[in-house]
């Protein structure tokens, strides 16, 4: 700053001169690796994949190996070249610990056509999961910009200086004493959008330690439900439905995935707890003279 080295937290003043040296890291070849996933659909232009939780979609900071891309290459599935060599065939992404459906482009025509649909938000994208608390509305629209957190750059937030428009539609499937089973439709596609939006309304996704789930788990009484909730080692969020127009054939394709075992197990535990509560209600007897 004006010829002197300063800390990253230094606050700029008017008319100051910033000098920076930016290095270009060497591109590393993506090594094919045996990574678990299921191919739902495949043709010469694209592939629809069911990604398990714990798998990163493409190489990035802190995730250079064992990605979905390296798994696709291992299985001999060709990918469309991209401007970013770390992201061949990538049209959209799922968070590492979000499971579910993702489409990958195998041809250049498919890549450009699918990217245009995702930019225009004309695809059908439905997620399903469990969040903390009882959402009061049957349908809740969350319209709040999402951008980098002001102080923690690894997180996203609705309280940001550079947020982008983001809209999530929440549809309640069933309310329980401590949690809500819901479906989520994306009208936009921002990083961590569903997770950030729900946390901003006080309903973080179960298992999402980044956005407040750990704090809610501590408040849960010990018991079968608590034990089941602790089994969720990732956010209880699944990309259940994916629909789009095939960019080459023009045919509308729609795919649906069942909930994985960990999320289904949590919902089953919630249902059992509610049934037991209705069978053995607590509280005193009513005063018949009232």
C-alpha positions in Angstrom: 0.0 0.0 0.0 1.8 3.1 -1.3 5.0 1.0 -1.4 4.6 -0.6 2.1 3.4 -4.1 3.1 0.2 -4.0 5.1 -2.1 -6.6 6.7 -5.1 -8.0 4.8 -7.4 -6.2 7.3 -6.0 -2.8 6.3 -8.7 -0.3 5.4 -8.2 1.6 2.1 -8.3 5.3 2.0 -9.0 7.5 -1.0 -6.2 8.0 -3.6 -4.0 5.2 -2.2 -2.1 2.9 -4.6 -2.4 -0.9 -4.3 0.3 -3.1 -5.8 -0.1 -6.9 -5.8 1.8 -9.8 -7.3 -0.4 -12.6 -8.6 1.0 -16.0 -9.4 -0.6 -18.5 -11.8 -0.5 -21.9 -10.2 0.5 -24.8 -12.4 -2.4 -26.7 -13.8 -2.5 -30.2 -12.5 -3.8 -33.1 -14.6 -7.0 -34.6 -13.2 -6.1 -38.2 -12.3 -8.9 -40.8 -12.9 -9.9 -42.4 -9.6 -12.6 -45.0 -8.5 -15.2 -42.7 -6.9 -18.7 -44.0 -5.8 -21.7 -42.7 -7.7 -24.6 -44.0 -9.8 -25.2 -43.2 -13.5 -28.9 -42.6 -13.8 -28.9 -41.7 -17.6 -26.3 -41.4 -20.2 -26.1 -40.6 -24.0 -23.4 -39.2 -26.2 -24.1 -35.6 -25.1 -24.8 -35.8 -21.4 -25.0 -37.9 -18.3 -27.2 -37.6 -15.2 -25.5 -38.7 -12.0 -26.7 -39.5 -8.5 -23.9 -38.1 -6.3 -23.5 -39.4 -2.8 -22.8 -37.1 0.1 -19.1 -36.6 0.8 -18.0 -36.4 -2.9 -16.8 -33.0 -4.3 -17.9 -32.3 -7.8 -14.7 -30.9 -9.2 -11.1 -30.2 -8.1 -10.7 -27.0 -6.0 -9.0 -25.6 -3.0 -8.5 -28.4 -0.5 -10.2 -31.0 -2.8 -7.7 -32.0 -5.5 -8.5 -35.8 -5.6 -11.4 -38.2 -5.3 -13.8 -35.8 -7.1 -16.8 -36.7 -9.2 -14.8 -35.5 -12.3 -12.0 -38.0 -11.5 -14.6 -40.7 -11.0 -16.2 -40.0 -14.4 -12.9 -40.2 -16.1 -12.1 -43.5 -14.3 -15.3 -45.0 -15.8 -14.4 -43.7 -19.3 -17.2 -41.1 -19.5 -15.9 -38.3 -21.7 -16.5 -34.7 -20.6 -16.9 -31.5 -22.6 -13.9 -29.2 -22.5 -14.4 -26.1 -20.5 -12.8 -22.7 -20.1 -11.7 -23.9 -16.7 -9.6 -27.1 -17.1 -10.6 -28.2 -13.5 -14.2 -28.2 -14.5 -14.7 -30.2 -17.7 -18.4 -30.9 -18.4 -19.6 -29.0 -15.3 -22.9 -27.2 -15.7 -24.0 -26.8 -12.1 -22.7 -28.1 -8.7 -23.9 -29.7 -5.5 -22.2 -29.1 -2.2 -19.8 -31.8 -1.0 -22.3 -33.0 1.6 -25.4 -32.6 -0.4 -26.5 -35.8 -2.2 -28.6 -36.2 -5.3 -28.9 -35.5 -9.0 -26.5 -33.6 -11.1 -26.2 -33.4 -14.9 -22.8 -33.5 -16.7 -22.1 -32.3 -20.3 -20.2 -34.7 -22.5 -20.3 -32.6 -25.7 -19.7 -28.9 -26.3 -23.2 -28.4 -27.7 -24.6 -29.9 -24.5 -22.4 -27.8 -22.3 -23.5 -24.5 -23.8 -27.1 -25.5 -24.1 -27.4 -26.7 -20.5 -25.5 -23.7 -19.1 -27.9 -21.4 -20.9 -30.9 -23.2 -19.2 -29.3 -22.9 -15.8 -28.6 -19.2 -16.3 -32.1 -18.6 -17.4 -33.5 -20.7 -14.4 -35.7 -22.7 -16.7 -34.6 -26.1 -15.3 -36.7 -27.9 -12.7 -34.8 -28.4 -9.4 -36.4 -29.8 -6.3 -34.6 -30.6 -3.1 -35.9 -32.4 -0.1 -34.6 -32.5 3.5 -35.1 -31.9 7.2 -34.5 -28.6 9.0 -34.7 -27.5 12.6 -37.8 -26.0 14.2 -41.4 -25.9 13.0 -41.9 -23.8 9.9 -45.3 -22.1 10.4 -46.3 -21.5 6.8 -47.3 -24.3 4.5 -45.4 -22.5 1.7 -42.7 -20.0 2.5 -40.9 -17.8 0.0 -37.4 -16.7 1.1 -36.2 -13.7 -1.1 -32.9 -12.5 0.2 -29.6 -11.8 -1.6 -26.8 -14.3 -0.9 -23.1 -13.4 -0.9 -19.8 -14.0 0.9 -20.0 -13.5 4.7 -18.5 -10.1 5.7 -15.9 -11.6 8.0 -15.8 -15.4 7.3 -14.9 -15.9 3.7 -15.6 -19.6 3.8 -19.3 -19.0 4.5 -22.2 -17.4 2.6 -24.7 -15.0 4.2 -27.8 -12.9 3.6 -26.0 -10.1 5.4 -23.4 -9.2 2.9 -22.1 -6.2 1.0 -22.1 -7.9 -2.4 -25.1 -10.3 -2.4 -26.8 -11.6 -5.5 -30.6 -12.0 -5.9 -31.7 -15.4 -4.5 -35.2 -16.9 -4.1 -36.0 -20.2 -2.5 -39.6 -21.7 -2.2 -40.1 -23.9 0.8 -43.0 -26.4 0.9 -43.7 -28.1 4.2 -44.3 -31.8 4.0 -44.7 -32.5 7.7 -44.0 -30.7 10.9 -42.7 -32.4 14.0 -42.0 -31.3 17.5 -38.4 -30.2 16.8 -38.0 -30.4 13.1 -39.7 -29.9 9.7 -39.6 -32.2 6.7 -39.8 -30.0 3.7 -39.1 -29.6 -0.1 -37.2 -26.7 -1.6 -37.5 -25.3 -5.1 -34.7 -23.1 -6.4 -35.8 -20.0 -8.4 -32.1 -19.0 -8.5 -28.9 -21.0 -8.0 -26.5 -19.4 -5.5 -23.7 -21.1 -3.5 -25.2 -22.7 -0.4 -28.5 -21.0 -1.2 -31.0 -23.3 0.5 -28.7 -23.7 3.6 -28.1 -20.0 4.0 -31.8 -19.1 3.4 -33.1 -21.6 6.0 -30.5 -20.6 8.6 -31.4 -16.9 8.1 -35.0 -17.8 9.1 -33.9 -19.7 12.2 -34.3 -23.2 10.5 -30.8 -24.5 9.7 -30.7 -27.8 7.8 -30.2 -30.7 10.2 -26.5 -31.8 10.2 -25.3 -28.5 8.8 -22.6 -27.5 11.2 -21.5 -24.6 9.1 -24.8 -22.8 9.4 -25.9 -23.5 13.0 -27.2 -27.1 13.3 -24.7 -28.2 15.9 -26.0 -25.6 18.3 -29.6 -26.8 17.9 -28.5 -30.5 18.4 -27.2 -29.6 21.9 -30.7 -28.4 22.9 -32.3 -31.8 21.9 -33.1 -34.1 24.8 -31.2 -37.4 24.9 -33.2 -40.2 23.4 -33.9 -42.2 20.1 -34.4 -39.0 18.1 -31.2 -37.4 19.4 -29.3 -40.6 18.5 -30.8 -40.6 15.0 -30.0 -36.9 14.5 -26.4 -37.5 15.5 -26.1 -40.1 12.8 -26.5 -37.3 10.2 -22.9 -36.5 9.6 -23.7 -34.0 6.8 -26.5 -31.6 6.0 -29.8 -33.5 5.6 -30.4 -32.2 2.1 -31.0 -34.2 -1.1 -31.3 -33.0 -4.7 -34.4 -35.1 -5.5 -35.7 -33.9 -8.9 -33.9 -32.6 -11.9 -35.6 -31.6 -15.1 -34.3 -29.9 -18.3 -34.7 -29.8 -22.1 -32.1 -32.0 -23.8 -29.9 -29.4 -25.5 -29.4 -31.5 -28.6 -32.6 -33.5 -29.1 -35.0 -30.9 -27.6 -36.7 -33.6 -25.5 -37.7 -32.7 -21.9 -36.0 -35.0 -19.5 -37.0 -35.4 -15.8 -35.3 -37.5 -13.2 -36.3 -38.3 -9.6 -34.2 -39.8 -6.9 -35.3 -41.5 -3.6 -34.1 -40.1 -0.3 -30.8 -41.7 1.0 -30.9 -44.0 4.0 -29.6 -41.5 6.5 -32.2 -38.8 5.8 -35.0 -41.4 5.5 -33.9 -42.9 8.9 -34.2 -39.4 10.5 -37.7 -38.9 9.1 -38.7 -42.4 10.3 -37.5 -41.5 13.8 -39.5 -38.3 13.8 -42.6 -40.1 12.8 -42.1 -42.7 15.5 -41.6 -40.0 18.2 -44.8 -38.3 17.1 -46.8 -41.5 17.1 -45.5 -42.4 20.6 -46.4 -38.8 21.9 -49.9 -39.2 20.5 -50.3 -42.6 22.1 -48.9 -41.5 25.5 -49.8 -37.8 25.9 -48.3 -35.9 28.8 -50.0 -33.4 31.1 -52.7 -33.4 33.7 -56.3 -34.5 33.4 -58.9 -31.9 32.5 -61.1 -30.5 35.2 -64.6 -31.8 34.3 -66.3 -29.0 36.4 -64.7 -26.2 34.3 
